[in-house]
Structures are given as structure tokens and as C-alpha cells.
Amino acid sequence: MKAAERQIRIRQMLEAKDFVDLETLCAELGASESSIRRDLDVLENEGVLRRVYGGAVPVVPPKGDAYDFASLKLQQGDEKSRIAKLAAGLVSDGETVVLDGGSTVAEVARELAGRHLHVVTNSLPIAEELRESRTIELTLTGGYLDPRLRVMLGPFCEQMLTAVRADVLIMGIGSISESGLSNNNTLVVGSERKMIEISKRVIVVTDHTKFDRGAMIPLAPIDVADIVITGQELPPEYRQMLEAHGVELLLA
């Protein structure tokens, strides 16, 4: 069993139990104690669990959790709406569009609802937004459902994406800095890398607060993005950073 699959199983076990011990994890997952300890370290860094003597306990995300979809949806609402309108205008009818999870991309989905498109997504909120559209062909990836972000992730999601060839990917991001694009979750990063791989064009949509955010899990170099769309509130130094990397910047 691969590390990503073990981590999904550990997440599932913690949803049903208040404590998981190392001995049980090793037996059920068929892995060495050192491998399980590394998995627990990864999940602890992601805020999923807390290491305790002999095992781990789940971390219940507090109300207003920084990475919870419902909380994210309320942040920078006006800016996200402006970004979404601009991003939707870059999509042509008849295209296959991959829509990554996240609150800003969900706003883009709302703008695309009446268009003639094939949309592929791993996001439940986006699927809910588009489910009644008569003009959009909608495909869901499947995979492990992250209950906070409400996106499907992991090996099954990535395997499904390998069968897709997309005209454009519209993706959100946890952080943009000189060192590249990054996000807060290893499984999110895994699915986003696959989305980038299968897409001819990559459009990053993000509000200005995501620039130079704290350390996260590296995803890709900045220049993997063809276009970055953000708000007019973006400070000049970040505009210059994108220009230096040859990335087109659009301000909404």
C-alpha cells in the first residue's frame, strides 16, 4: 500500500475513533512502524491529527477553520466575484474545463453555469452549482472525500484524471511566492499536479491575500501558470514577480 493510500485509511479510521494506536495501524495497513510514524507526521502537519503517546487522536476543526470550505467562502467575497467574472470570460464554448476545488473556483463555476462546456471537477460544491445546467456535461472524479474542503482526492481521483485531456484548468491555490505555487494538503497537491499535467492551459484564480503566505507544501513553479487572475489590491512587488517569471497577470 502506498503512503497516500495509507494516509487516506488513517483519516477514515480517525473519523470513526477517538484514538488509533501504532500497533493497530501497522497491522491493518500492513506497514512498518517507521512508515506509519512518517504518515502520522504528514497528517499532523496538515492538522488532521495530533500525535500522542502510542498513537494519534483526531483534531476536530474549530468553527471558522482556515481551510474549511464554508469559512473560505465568506472571505474576500467581492474580490472573488470580480475574479470569477474575468476568468469565465477566458473560457470558450465547447471546451473541456477542469475546475479545481476551492471557493474562488466555485465562483467561476457559477459564472459558467449557462455555457456549453464539458466540466471535470473533484469539488462537490461545484457539482452542486452545475447539477441543473442543461448545457454543461459534468464529470466527477471520485476519490476520498475531504469533509472540510468538500473535494475528492487521492489515488482514485488521480487515476481518473489520467483519462482526461482538458483545454483549460482553472485552479485555486494556497499560496504564491517566489519559490512557486503551494497548498496546504499533500492529497490536494497530488490531484492538482495531475490536473496541471492533463491541461493545455492553466489559469490560477486567487485573491490577493494568498501571495507570499506562510510555508506550505510545494506544488509547482510559478511559470506552470499561463495566467494568474487576482484582485486590483495586489501590491506592486507581486505584480513584478509574476512578470519576471513570464506569467500573464490579470487584475479584476
QUILIN-V69853 format. One record per pair of residues at least 12 apart in sequence whose ideal C-beta (glycine too) atoms are under 8 Angstrom apart, sorted by the first residue. I is the first residue (numbers start at 1). J is the second residue. D is the distance in whole Angstrom. If there is no record, write none. Layout:
BEGIN
<<I J D> <I J D>>
END
This chain:
BEGIN
<<1 29 6> <1 30 6> <1 31 7> <2 155 7> <3 35 7> <3 38 7> <3 39 6> <3 42 8> <4 154 6> <4 155 6> <4 186 7> <4 187 7> <4 190 6> <5 154 7> <5 155 6> <6 29 5> <6 31 6> <6 35 7> <6 36 7> <6 39 5> <7 39 5> <7 42 6> <7 43 6> <7 186 7> <7 187 7> <8 144 5> <8 153 8> <8 154 5> <8 155 8> <8 187 7> <9 28 7> <9 29 6> <10 25 7> <10 29 8> <10 39 6> <10 40 7> <10 43 6> <10 49 8> <10 56 8> <11 43 7> <11 48 6> <11 144 7> <12 144 8> <13 25 8> <13 28 8> <14 48 7> <14 49 6> <14 56 7> <14 57 8> <14 58 4> <15 58 7> <15 147 8> <17 58 8> <18 57 6> <18 58 7> <19 52 8> <19 55 6> <19 56 7> <19 57 5> <20 55 5> <20 56 6> <20 57 8> <21 54 5> <21 55 4> <22 36 6> <22 37 7> <22 54 6> <22 55 5> <24 55 8> <25 55 7> <40 56 5> <42 186 6> <43 56 8> <44 56 7> <46 184 7> <46 185 5> <46 186 7> <47 59 6> <47 61 7> <47 67 7> <61 148 6> <65 148 6> <67 148 6> <67 149 6> <67 184 6> <67 185 8> <68 148 5> <68 149 8> <69 101 8> <69 102 8> <69 103 6> <69 125 6> <69 148 7> <69 149 6> <69 150 5> <72 102 7> <72 103 4> <73 103 4> <73 106 7> <75 103 7> <75 207 7> <75 209 8> <76 207 4> <76 208 8> <76 209 6> <76 231 7> <79 207 5> <79 208 7> <79 230 8> <79 231 4> <79 233 7> <79 252 7> <80 103 7> <80 104 5> <80 107 5> <80 207 6> <81 107 6> <82 231 6> <82 252 4> <83 104 6> <83 107 7> <83 108 8> <83 205 5> <83 206 8> <83 207 7> <83 229 5> <83 230 7> <83 231 7> <83 252 5> <84 104 7> <84 107 4> <84 108 4> <84 110 7> <84 111 5> <84 205 7> <85 111 6> <85 252 7> <86 229 5> <86 250 6> <86 252 4> <87 108 5> <87 111 7> <87 170 6> <87 203 6> <87 205 5> <87 229 5> <88 108 6> <88 111 4> <88 112 5> <88 115 8> <90 168 8> <90 203 6> <90 227 7> <91 112 6> <91 115 7> <91 117 7> <91 168 6> <91 170 8> <92 167 8> <93 115 6> <93 116 4> <93 117 7> <94 116 6> <94 117 7> <95 117 6> <95 118 7> <95 167 4> <95 168 6> <96 117 7> <96 118 4> <96 119 8> <96 120 7> <96 164 7> <96 165 7> <96 166 5> <96 167 5> <96 168 8> <97 112 7> <97 117 5> <97 118 7> <97 119 5> <97 120 7> <97 166 7> <97 167 7> <97 168 5> <97 169 8> <97 170 7> <98 119 8> <98 120 5> <98 121 7> <98 161 8> <98 164 7> <98 166 5> <98 168 7> <98 169 4> <98 170 7> <98 171 8> <98 195 5> <98 198 7> <98 199 6> <99 119 6> <99 120 7> <99 121 4> <99 123 6> <99 126 5> <99 170 6> <100 121 8> <100 122 7> <100 123 7> <100 169 7> <100 170 7> <100 171 4> <100 172 6> <100 191 8> <100 192 6> <100 195 6> <101 121 8> <101 122 6> <101 123 4> <101 125 8> <101 126 7> <101 149 6> <101 150 7> <101 151 3> <101 172 7> <101 188 7> <102 123 7> <102 149 8> <102 151 8> <102 171 8> <102 172 3> <103 125 8> <103 172 7> <104 172 5> <104 205 5> <104 206 6> <104 207 7> <105 123 7> <105 126 7> <105 170 6> <105 171 7> <105 172 5> <105 205 6> <106 123 7> <106 125 5> <106 126 5> <106 129 6> <108 170 5> <108 205 6> <109 121 8> <109 123 8> <109 126 4> <109 129 5> <109 130 6> <110 129 6> <112 130 8> <112 136 7> <113 129 7> <113 130 6> <113 133 5> <113 136 7> <114 133 7> <114 135 6> <115 135 6> <115 136 7> <116 135 5> <116 136 7> <117 135 7> <117 136 5> <117 137 7> <118 136 7> <118 137 4> <118 139 7> <119 136 5> <119 137 7> <119 138 5> <119 139 7> <120 139 5> <120 141 7> <120 161 8> <120 164 6> <120 166 7> <121 138 7> <121 139 8> <121 140 7> <121 141 7> <122 140 7> <122 141 4> <122 143 7> <122 151 5> <122 152 4> <122 153 7> <122 157 5> <122 191 6> <123 150 7> <123 151 5> <123 152 8> <124 145 7> <124 150 5> <124 151 7> <124 152 8> <125 150 6> <127 140 6> <139 164 8> <140 152 7> <141 156 8> <141 157 4> <141 160 5> <141 161 6> <141 191 8> <142 156 5> <142 157 6> <142 160 6> <143 155 8> <143 156 4> <143 157 3> <143 158 8> <143 160 7> <143 191 8> <144 156 7> <144 157 7> <144 187 7> <146 185 7> <146 187 7> <146 188 8> <149 185 8> <149 188 7> <151 188 7> <151 191 8> <152 191 8> <153 185 8> <153 187 4> <153 188 6> <153 190 7> <153 191 5> <154 187 6> <154 190 7> <154 191 8> <157 191 5> <157 194 8> <158 190 6> <158 191 6> <158 194 5> <161 191 7> <161 194 4> <161 195 6> <161 198 6> <162 194 7> <162 198 7> <164 198 5> <165 198 6> <166 195 8> <166 198 6> <166 199 4> <166 200 7> <167 199 7> <167 200 6> <167 201 7> <168 199 6> <168 200 7> <168 201 5> <168 202 8> <168 203 6> <169 195 5> <169 196 6> <169 198 8> <169 199 4> <169 201 7> <169 202 5> <169 203 7> <170 203 5> <170 205 6> <171 192 6> <171 195 6> <171 196 8> <171 202 7> <171 203 7> <171 204 6> <171 205 7> <172 204 8> <172 205 6> <172 206 6> <173 204 6> <173 206 5> <173 210 6> <173 219 7> <174 188 8> <174 210 7> <174 213 7> <174 216 5> <175 210 6> <175 211 8> <175 212 7> <175 213 4> <175 214 7> <175 216 5> <176 204 7> <176 206 7> <176 210 6> <176 211 5> <176 212 7> <176 213 8> <176 222 7> <176 228 7> <176 238 8> <177 211 7> <177 212 5> <177 213 7> <178 212 8> <178 222 8> <178 241 6> <179 218 7> <180 218 6> <180 219 7> <180 220 6> <180 221 5> <180 222 5> <181 204 7> <181 218 8> <181 219 4> <181 220 5> <181 221 7> <181 222 6> <181 224 7> <181 225 7> <182 215 8> <182 216 4> <182 217 6> <182 218 5> <182 219 5> <183 216 6> <183 217 6> <183 219 6> <184 216 5> <184 217 7> <185 217 7> <186 217 6> <189 217 5> <189 218 8> <189 219 5> <192 219 6> <192 220 8> <193 219 7> <193 220 7> <196 220 6> <196 224 6> <201 226 5> <201 227 8> <202 224 6> <202 225 5> <202 226 5> <202 227 8> <203 225 7> <203 226 7> <203 227 5> <203 228 8> <203 229 7> <204 225 5> <204 227 7> <204 228 5> <204 229 7> <205 229 5> <205 230 8> <206 228 7> <206 229 8> <206 230 6> <207 230 6> <207 231 6> <208 230 5> <208 231 5> <208 233 4> <208 234 4> <208 235 8> <208 238 8> <210 230 8> <211 230 8> <211 234 7> <211 235 8> <211 238 5> <212 238 7> <221 245 8> <222 241 8> <222 242 7> <222 245 4> <222 247 6> <223 245 5> <223 246 6> <223 247 6> <225 247 5> <226 247 7> <226 248 7> <227 247 7> <227 248 5> <227 249 8> <227 250 6> <228 242 6> <228 247 6> <228 248 7> <228 249 5> <228 250 7> <229 249 8> <229 250 5> <229 251 8> <229 252 6> <230 249 7> <230 250 8> <230 251 7> <230 252 7> <231 251 7> <231 252 6> <232 251 5> <232 252 7> <234 249 8> <234 251 7>>
END
